Amino acid sequence: MASTIQTHFKFKLPHLHLQPQRLSTTQKEVITVGTRKTRIPTSLSISHHLLFNPKPQSNRLVLRHVSSDGGGAIDATPQQSAPPDSEVLKSRSPSSGDGYVALFVRMLGLDNDPLDREQAIIALWKYSEGGKQCIDAIMQFRGCINLTVNLLKSDSSSTCEAAAGLLRTISSINIYRDSVAESGAIEEITGLLSRSSLTAEVKEQSICTLWNLSVDEQLRVKIANTDLLPALIKFLDDEEAKVTEAAGGVLANLALSHSNHSIMVEAGVIPKLAKLLKVDVEGSKVIRKEARNALLELAKDEYYRILVIEEGVVRVPMIGSAAYKSFRPVSYSWPSLPDGTEFDRRSSGPSRYGANELLLGLNIHDKNINLEEAKMNAIVGRTHQQFLARIGAIEMEDERKPQSESSMNQRYTLLPWMDGVARLVLILGLEDVSAISRAADSIADASINEYMRISFKEAGAIKHLVRLLGHNNEAVRLSVTHALEKLSVSNDVCQIIEREGVVYPLLNALELSEISESLMEKTMNILARILDPGKEMKSKFYGGPVNGSKNTLDATRNPDVIGLVGTTNDIPVTKSAARKYELDSAVISCLVEILKTSSPNLQRKAASILEYVAIIEPCTDAIIAVNIESGLDAVFQQRFLDGKGKYPLSCMEDDIDSQQPELYALEAEEAGLAVSAASRLLTKLLDFEQFQRTINPTHFMGMLRKVLKSNIPLHNKDWVAACLVKLESLSGSDRDLESPINMEVTLYEAIPRLIEQIKTSFSPESQEAAVIELNNIISKGVVDCTRAVAAEGGIFPLVKVIEEGSGKAVEASLAVLYNLSMYSENHSAIIAAGAVPALRRIVLSQGPQWMLALHLLRTLPTR
């Protein structure tokens, strides 16, 4: 490097008119040091002002903070951020001080005194703050960056701060960013930040250098794959705001690369960043903005979005302050909670000065009202958001920069749960179609757990969503239905949705010829949860309140007390309160058409809804009239049910090899659920004589026998077997074991079910009952039954029973194994299962079953 610097210098110091400037602590130390004797020749002594202020202060034109518009370095792309306090100057004419750059670069050499090197790096750092032209003057010397990076190893805090500061200013220029990275700056900063004790200034300058470097896509990946990531996350808790801001800025830039998301999430960045957005956490606007930007990038992934919401923040669409102008606050003649719950007037007449309204709810039953947390959050959140909407302050700060319409439609922000839920509900009441649709989608995304679903219910979202089902815009209807689908996962919220009258709008939506497949699926999901046959069955046997709840707060002790009425937390499910929905023929026809043409998932839901409706006797005639048999035929004749074995017979061997087995397992599960639901529906319809007269039992028996032999999951065959038995009884066939129907039910449903129960049951009583029932089947001497037990892998669990089971279970298991031992092909499996040692222990113990064990032991080749 020395060869690049001229060896002859002629210094003629100009008469400089320098403005006095306040020196930092570091600068003051350098001045003190500068008074000492150094190795710098006397002729090279330079005014200290020249080192730190090469231009008159009056000529310095400072640009605005680059983070205010989300920009990067001087010529960085607009969407990338850089340190907010890295102020740079506009280009201007060279100063006479530029000629001394070579001297200070030479003083950085490794052979110089550490004190001289410290003075030189500080001088270059302050000189570089003069703007891009000053940085260009420094970068003329190719070895400058390497020498600066080497100074990061220094034990002096002042030297490390100045070196990192110079790298920070150089890396703020796009064309020099790669040079800084290639010099090993990232690795040296990694080592520097790993030190146990560092000043805040050193940390700030070092991390801000990384902030500039992370603007580059390739450098982001390099930074994320080093030990820097845990250190940056740790610095989010630093006491100095500047350090926290810089760390947040780096993480926000790293999140711009999707490949970094998994590394960042695994490092635990989401809880740290979400904490900075909580209302009860203090922090600067800069760190909040950077934390929000980072989390918004991570939230673009559906799974990571769930992790973000679990930390207490909700993603809310930015719709523009103009959209809130249509907000019209409701003037309450008598206050109510956001979910519509009203306060009951117990006083004989209104107060003269409105004291009842003013002190509403402060005293109930002579005690302070104890509202649930979700209700209190709903009240506070509604108050906050409506106040901001009334004064026009919503999103004002975010709209200082002009945004195009397409950009606005993609923008989101993050708010704490309380404010985020209230904001989304407020948007549902606006007139902007796009805003409503985006808010409904955000509600669906945020409904990840019971707490969030209850929060939206308490905030009054249900009324708005049900009302918007009749909107004339298809995108709104789809988004609203999606939100209701996610909310209806909660049983409590599902009852509220039903109470708001959602069933008939959803049924009417099915009749629309232009309904999309996505909208149909979500509509069917909601209807299947509301019109659940199991819920109707429960209502016939249960007549008490759910969880001991009551519809209203009893305020009869004191008629002057103000109480809550119309609460919707828990609705008692009683026989008298069970909802009865009569479906017209058009809706039933739509459901039958779904049975014929849709996927197994929709077929299952359609069959479940029709079963619920079949409970209402007036609707049975309508179901029979629309040719329900054709719909059931379609379910029982699915492609997957063509044969038995590992794969359906319709699949060629080469097709099987090219497909994943998991795909067929999923198909089997979906087909099994659809078949089970259709079998339940058919079983229910067989209770009605008019339906019995219209069907051909033999036809359905043939289809169900084929289904029973297929490889759908075992638990889905229960209703198939029950329906077959019922069809056989209606046809007048014999019901002994020799009957073909009973034999097939035994082989393909009963025996596999019992063996599975023996294998997996944790209850000794359940296991004992299964073994005894299996022995009763085998004792009838049917050869096929014995072979079925061996084919289903029943030998090993039966041997385990004789080792660990109860007395009756051991006796029944020995009897079954004895019958199996009558066939020599089972001997090897019985011995391999460890039966011989277990049998010998039973014989030697002279227990109650020792004779059975001896007989079985004699049939086995024990040599």
N, C-alpha and C positions, 0 to 999 in steps of 0.2 A: 504494500500500500504506500510505502514511503516513496516509491518511484513515481507515484501519480501526483505527488505534491511538490511544487517547486521548492528548491533548496535556498533560493535567494529571495529575501523579502526586503522591501523598502517601505517602511511605515512612515507615512506622513499623516499624522492625526489631524483630521479636519476640526474646525471649530464647530462643535455640535451644540445645537440649542435643544437640550433635552428637558422634558417636563419631569419634575420630581415624581416618583411613584412610591407607593407604600410597599415595603418589602415584606415578604412572608417570613416566617420563622426560619425556613430553610435558607432563604436568601441572606438573612442577617447573619446566619452562621458562616455562610460562605465569605461574606465581607470580613468577618473577624479572622477567618482563616487567611483571607487574602492579604492581610497586613503582615503575615509572617514571611520569613525569607523562604523563597522557593527557588527551584532550579530554572525558572523562566529568566532569560536574559533581561538585563535592565532596559535595554532598548525595546523589549517586547511588552513592557508594562503598559496596560491599557486601562483606561477609565472603566470603573466597574459598571457605570451606567451604560456603557456601550454593550456590555455582555447581555444585559437584560432588557434593554429598550433600544434596539437598533434604529427605530423610527420615532419621530416626534409623536407623542401620545395623541395630539390633536388630530393627526391624520388617520388614526385607526378607526376604520369603519367595521363595526362588529355585526355579523349576521345574527339573525334570531336563532334561538335554540332549535337544533335540528329535530329534536323529538317532538316538537309541538305539532308537526304535521306528519309524524311517522316516517320522516325521511332518514336517509342514511348519511354517509359522508358527503363531501362536497359534490361529487358527481355520482352518488349512489342511486340506486333505484328507489322510487318513492315509497314502496311498501315495506322497506326494511329500515329498521331503526338504528340509531347510533347514539353515543353518549350525549345527554342533553346539554352538558356544560363544555363540550369541545368546540368553543367558538373559534371560527376561522375568519381571516381577513380577506377582503377582495384584493385581487392582484393590483400591484402598484409599482412604480419605478424602483429600481434597485437602490439600496442605501449604500452609503460609503462604508458601512460596517460589514457589508457582505464579503469584503476582501479578507476578513479575518477568519472566515469559516475554515479555511485550510489549516490555519494554525491550531484551532481547537480540535479539529479532527485528528491532527498529528499528535496532540497531547493525550488522545485516547489510547495511544499505543501501550502495549503490555509492558514495555520497558520503562515507562514513566512512573513517577511516584504516585501512589494511590490518591494523595491529596490533590495533586495536579490533575489527575484524571477526573476527580470529583468536580473540580472547578470547571473543567472543560465540558463535561456532560451537562452540567447545570446551565452553562452559557449557551450551549447548542439547543437545549430544551427551550429556554426562554426565547432564543432567536427564532426557533421553528414556529413559535406562536404568531409570528409576523404574517403568516399566510402561505399560500401555495408557492409563491415565488421564492420565499425563504427556504421552504422545504426542498424545492428544486435545486437551490444552491448547495444544500447539504448533500443531496443525493448524487451530486456530480462525483463524489468520492466513493468508489465502489466498496471499500472496506468499512465504511462508517457503520453500517447496520450490524455487521458481525462484531465489531468492537463494542457497540452499544449493548448487544445481547450478552456479551461476555461480562459486562458490568452488573448484570442482574445477579451474579453470584457474590457480589460484594457484601461485606458485613455491615457496611454503612447504610443506614436508612435513607440518608440524603442522596447517596449515589444510586440506590435502587429506585427511589422515587423519580429522580431525574431521567434515568435510563428508560424506565417504563413510560414516563411522560413523553419522551422523545419518540419512542416507538408508537405511542398513542397518536401523536400528531402526524407522523409519517403514514401510519396505516389508515388515517382518515382520507387519504387520497387513493382513488381506485388503482391507479397505475403502479403504485408502490406496495400495494397490499400483499401481492404474491412474494415480493422480495423480503418483506418482513417475515412471512410464514416460512419461506425457504431457508432463512437464516437460523432456524431453530428456536424462534421466539416462543412458540407455543410450549415446547418442551421445557425451556428455561422458566417460563412463567408458572408452569405446573410445579416445578421444584420450588420456586419462590413462594407460591401460595401454600405450600405444604409445611412451611416453617411454623413453629409453635407460636412465635411472637412476631407480629408485624404491625407497623403503624397503619392507621387508617388511610394515610396519604398513599402509602405504597400499595395497599390493597386496591384503592380506588383507581390509581393509574394503571395497574396491571390488569384489572378486570375490564377497564374501559378499552384497553388495547385489544382484549379478546372480543369485546363488544363490536369494535370496528372490523376485526378479522371475521367474525361470524356472519357478516353481511354476505360473504362468498359461500356459495352452495357447497363446494368441495371442502372448504375449511370448516364448515359446520360439522360435517361428518367426522373430521379429524378431531375436533374439540370434544365431541360427544363420546368418542371412543377412547378417551384418556381418563386419567384420574381427576380431571378437572371437574367433571359433572358432580360428584359428591361434594367437592369443595364449594362449588357455586351454590348448591342447595343449602349448604351450611351457612353461607354468607347471607342468605335471606333473613337470618335471625341476627345479623350484626347490629350493633348499637348505632353505628354511623349510617345516616340515611343515604349518603352518596354511595357507600359500598353496597347497600341493599338495592338501590336503584340500578347500579351497574350490573350486579348479579342477575336481577330480574330482566334487564335488557338482553343479556347474553342468552338466557333461557328462552326468552321470547323469540329471538332469532333462530335458536336451535330448533324450536318447535315448528318453524317454517318448512323444515325438511321432514317429510313423512317417515323416512327411514329412521329418524331419531326417536320417534314416539315411543316405541317399545322400551328402548334403553332408558328414556327419561321417566317413564311410568314405573318401571322396575326399580329405579333409583329413589322413588318416593317423592317425586316433584309435585304431584297433584295436591296432597294435603297441605304442603308448605305454601303453595301459591294460593290455594283457596282460602287459607287463613288470612291472607293479606286483604281479601275482599270482604271479610266479615265487617258488619257495622260496628262491632265493639272493639275493633283492632285499629290502632292508630298507624298512620302511614302517609307518605307523601302521594300527591296525585300521580307522579311519575311511576312509582313502584306499583300503584294500583293499576295504572294503564298497562304496564308491561306484564304484570301478572294476569290481567284480563286477556291480553293478546295471546299469551302462551296457552292459557286454558282453552280459549276459543279454538285455537289450532288443534289442540288435543281432542276437543269435543267433536271434531268433525268425524272421528271414528265412533261408531255406535257404542262399542263396549267401553271405551274410555269416557264417553259422555256420561255413562251410568256412574262411573267412579267420580266424576266431577260433581254430579248432582248429589251423590251420597255425602259429599263433604259440605253440603249446605248452600250451594249456589245453583241457580236456575238459568238456563239459556233463554233469553228473551229477544225476539226480533226487534230490530230498529226499523221503525216505519215512518219516521219523520214527524216533526212537531206539527206539521200542517194537518196530518191525519187526526190529531186529537181535537181539532176545532169542532168536530161534530159531536164531541162529548157533551152530554146534557145531564148534569147531576140531578138525581131525583130529589124532589123536595118532600121530605117525609112529614106527614101530618102527625105521625106517631112513629118513633124510631123502631128499627128492626135490625136483626143481625144480617150479615151479608148473605147467608144461605136462605133467607126468607123467614126465619123464625121471628115471630112478633112478640112484643111485650104486652101482656094482658093488663088492662086497666081494672084495678080492683077498687078504686075509690068511687064514692057515690057520685061525684061530679068533678068537672075540671077545676084545676087550681086557678086562682085569680091571676097570678103572675107566671103561670107555667112552671111552677116548682116541681110538679110531678115529672114533666118531661126533662127538666134540667137535672134532677137527682135520680133519674131513671136507673133502676137496677142496683142501687146502692144498698138496698135492704130488702131481703126476701126471707120470709119466715123468721124475722127478727135476727137474722144473721147476714153477714156479708155474702153477696152472691159469689159462688165459686165456679166461674166459667172454665171450660177446658182450655188447654193451651192453644189448640188449633183455633178455637173461637176467638180467643184474645188476639192471636196473630192475625186472624182475618180482619178483625175490627181495626187494628193498628195499621195493617198494610193497606186496607181500603182508604183509611184517612190520609195516609201519606200520598198515595198515588192520585186520589181525587184532588187533593190540594195542589199538587204539581200540575195536574191537568187544568185546573181552574185558572191558575196564574200563568199558564203557558210556558212552564219551565221544563217540561219533559223533553229530553233529548236536545235541549238548546246547546249545551256544551259540545255535543258530538256533531252538531251541524254547522259549526263555524267554518268548516271547509265545505265547499260545494261538492255534492255527490250526484252522480248520474243516477237515473232511475234504476238501471240494471244493477249498479253497485249497491244501491240502497236495499234492493230486494234480497241481497245476499248477506247483509250485515246483521250481526247479532251483538248483544252485550250480555254480561253476566251480573245477576243481582242476587242478594241473599234470598233465602226461601220466602221469607215473609213479604218482601217487596216484590219479588219475582212472581209469586202466585197472584198477588193483587194486581200487578201490571197486566198479566195475561188475561185475567178476567175483565179488566177494564177495556182492553182492546176488543174483546168479544162484543162489547156494546157499541162499537163504532160503526161507521158506514163503509169504510174502505174494505173492499172485497179481498184484496191481497193481504191486508193486515190481519183480517179475521182468519183467513186460511192459515197463515203462518203462525198465528197465536195458537190455533187449535192443534197444529202439528207439534208445537212446543209443549203444549199440555200433554199430548200423547207421549212425547219423549220423556217428560219429567215424571210421569206416573209410574215410577219404578218400584215403589213400595207402598205399604199401607199408610204410612204417615203422609206421604205426598198425596195419595188419592183422597184421604180424609181432608187434607188441607184445601184441595180444590173444591171439595164438596162444601166445606164450611165457608169458603170464599164466594160461593154462589155461582160456580161455573156450570152446574148441571142445568139450571133454568135456561141460561143462554145457549148451551149446546143443543138442548132439545128443541128450543125455538128455531135454531138455525138449520135444523134438519129439513125445513121447508123452504130453504133459500133457493133462489132460481139459478144460482151458479153451481155447476157440478163440482168444481174444485173445492168450494166451501163445504158442500155436502160430504165429499170424500174425507176432508180433513176433520170435520166435526164427528163423523162416524168413527174415524180412527181414534179420536180422543175418547169418545164414549166407550169404545171397545176396550181401551186400556184401563179406563176408570172402572168398568164393570167387573174387572177381575176381583175387586173387593165385594164381598157379600153385602156388607152394609151399604156401600155406595150403589151397588146394583139394585137394591130395594128402593133407594131414592130415585134412581133413574126410571125404574118402573112406575113409581108413584107420580112422576112428572108427566106421564102419558106418552112414553117413547114407543110403545109397542105398535100402535096403529100407524104412526108415520113410517116406521121401519117396514111394516108389512106392505104398506102402499108403495114403498120404494122398490120392493121386489116385483111389483106388477109393471114397472117401467121397462119397456122393450129395449131401451138404449142403456140400461144399467151396465156399468163396467164390471169385469170379473173381480177386480180389487174391491170395489164398493159392495158387491154382492157377498164376498167372503166376510168382510167386516160386519155387515148387517146380519148375516147368519150367525156370527160369533156372539153378538149381543143377544139376539133372539134366543139362541140355544141356552144361554145362561139364565135368561128370565123365564122362558117357557121350559123349565127343567122338570121332567117327570118325577125325578127323585124328590124335588121340593114339594110337589103336590102330594106325594106319598107321605112325607114327613108331617105335612099339615093335618093329615087324617088321624095321626096318633099323638100329636103334641098340641096342647091348647094354652100353654102358659107364655108369659113374656120372654123374649130373648134376653139372656144375661140379666134377668131381673129388672129390665128397664121398663119405664112407663112413658106413655105418649106425652104427658104434660106434667109440669110440676104442680103438685097439690098445694094450692094456696088457700084452702078453705078455713084454715085456722084463724086467719085474719083477713076479712074481706077488703081491707084498705091497702093490703100489700100488693105491690106490683110484681107479677110473675111472668114466666116465659111460657108461651103456648105455641103449639105447632112445631115442636122440636122434631127433628128428623134423624136422630142418631140411630135408633133401633126401632124397627117396626115389628110388632109381634106377629108371628106367623101362626095363625089359628085356622081352624077348619072353616069358621064363618068368614074370615077375612081373606081366604084364598081367592086369588084373582081367576076369573073365568073369562076366557076370550073366545068368542065365536068367530071363526074365520069364514069368510065368504068363499064361494066356489072358485073365484079367480085366484085368490091367494093359495088355496089348496092345490089348484092346478099348477101354479108356479113351483110349489114345493115338490110335487110329483115329477115335474119336468127336471128339477134339480137331481132327483133320484135317478133319472134316466141318463142324463148327459154330463153331469159334473164329476169332479174329482172325488175320491173316497172321503176326503175330509169334509166336503160340503154334503156328500150323501149322508154321512153320519149325523150331521147337524139337522138336515131336513127330516130324517127319520125320527130323531129325538123330538123335534117340534111337533110332528104329526102324532107321535105317541102321546104327547101332552094334550093335544087337542082331542085325541080319541077318547080321553077320559070324560070329556063333556059329551054326553049322549046325543044331544041335538046335532053335533057336528059329524057324527059317525056316518049318517046318510050321505053327507056331502063328500066325505072321504071315499066312500064306496062308489059314489057316482062318477068320480073322475078317473076310474080305472087304476086304482092303486096297485093292482097286481103287476102291471107293466113296470112300474117303478121298482117293486121288490125284485122282479126278475132281473132287472139291470144290475142291481146290487149283488145278487147271488151268482151272477154269471160274469164276474170280472175276469180279466185276462190272467190275473195272478192265481185264480182259483181253478186253472185248467187241470192241474194234477197235483200229486203229492211228491214229497221228496225235498231235497235241498233247494231245488229251483223248479219253476213251473215247466211243464212238458213243452209248452209252446216256444221255449228258448232253445236255440241250437247250442251245441257244445262250444263252438267257437265264439258265440256271443257271450256265453258264460265266462269264458276265459278272459275276454276283453273288458268285462264289467267288474266293478268292485262288489264284494259280498255284502258290504254295509248298505249298498243301495237296495238290494233285495230284502234285507232285513227291515229297512224303512218301509218298503212297499208292503211287506207282509203285515207290519204293525198297522198301517193305515187301512189296508183292506180288512184286517181283522176287526178293527173298531167299527167300520161301516157295516160289516156283516152282523156284528153283535147288535148294533142299534136297529138294523132292519129286522133281525130275529125277534127282538123285544117288541117291535111294532106289530109284527105278524102274530106273535103270541097274544098281544092285547086285543087285536082285531078278531081273533078266533073266539073271544068271549061273546060276540054278537052273532045271533042266529042269522041275521040278514047277510052278514059277510060270509058265514059258513056256506050259505046256499049259493053264493056267487063264485066260489073258487073251486079249483080241482086239487084236492089234498094230495093225490098221487104225484102231480106235477111238482108241487113244492117239496114233497118228501124226497123226490129224486135229486133236486137241486141241493137240498140241505145235507143229504147223505154225502154228496160229492164235496161240499164245503167242509164237512166234518173230517174227511180224509185228507184235506189239504194241509199245508204247513203254516197256516196262520197261528199266531201265538195261542198257547193252551188256554189262557184265561178268557180269550174271546170265543171259545167254543162252548162256554157254559149255556148261553142263551140259545145257541144252535141246537144243542142236545135237548134242552127243555122244550123248544118248539117242535123238534122231531117227535118227542114222546107225546106231546099234546096232539099233533097231527095224527099219530098212530092211534091214539085213543078215539079220536073222532071218526077214523076210518073203520073202527070195529075190529082191529087186528088183535091177536093174542099178545099179552104183555109179559110172557115168560122169557127166560134167557135165550131160548132157541129162536125167538123172533129175530129176523134180520135187523130190524131197527134197534132193538135192545142190545143185540150183540155188537153192532157198530158203535153205539153210544158207549158201551163198556170198553171196547178196544181202543177207541180213539179219543175218548174224553175221560171216562171214569178212572181207568188204570193209570194213564199218564198224570192225571191230577193227583191221585193218591200217592204215587211215587214222588212227585214234586213236593207234596206236603210232608212226606217222611224225610226228604232231604233237607228241606229249608226251615221246617218248623222249629221255633225256639221253645214251644210249650210242650212239656212231656205228655199232657193230656191230649193235645191235638195230634201229636205223633202216634200215641197209643190208639186213638180212634181210627186213624188212617190205616195202621197196620191191621187192625181187627177187621175193618171193612174190606181191605184187600184180601185177607184170608177167606172171608166169606165168599168172595168172587171166585178165588182159585179153588176152593173146596168143592165147587160144583163140577169139577173135573173137565172143564172145557179146555181142549188142547190149545186153541188159539189164545186163550187168556194167559196160560202159562208162558207161551212164547212171547206174548206182548210184554210181560213183566221183564223178561230177560232182554228183549230188544230195547226197552226204554231205560236200561241201565239200573234196574231195581235191585240187583244182587248185592252190590257194595253197600248201599244204605241199609239193607236188611241185615247184613252181617254186623254193621255198626250198631244196630238196635240190640242184637243179642249180647253185645258187649256193654252197652250203656243204658239200655231201656229199662222200663218198669217190668214187673212180673208178667202182667197180661200181655204187654207188648212183646216181651221175649218169647212167650209161648206162641203167640200168633206168628211171629217172624220165623220161629223154628218150623212151624207147620208149612208156611209158604216155601221156605227153602227146601223142605223135604219133598214137596211136590215138584219143585224145580229139579231136584237131584234125580228124579225118575228118568230124566233125559240126559244121556251121557254128554251131549254137547255143552251142557252147563257146568260140568264138573270142574273144568279148568278155571272158569270165572269164579266159582265158589271158593276154590282153594286159593286163588290169587287174592281174593278179598280178605284172606286171613281167618277163614272160618274154622279151620282145624284147631289151632291153639285155643280159640274161644270155646269151641265145643268140648275140648278136653278139660278145660277149667270147670265147665258146668257139670260134667260127669263126675269129676273128682270131688266137687263140692257137695254132691249128693243132694242138690236142691230140688225143688218141685218139678223142674223141667229136665231133670237129668236123663230120664228115659227117652224123651223126644230127641235130646241131643245125641244120645247113644245110637238111636236108629239112623239119624242123619249121618253120624260119623261112619257107620258101617257101610253106607251106600257110596261113600267117597273113596277114591283110590289114595289111601294115606301112605303107601310105601314110598 
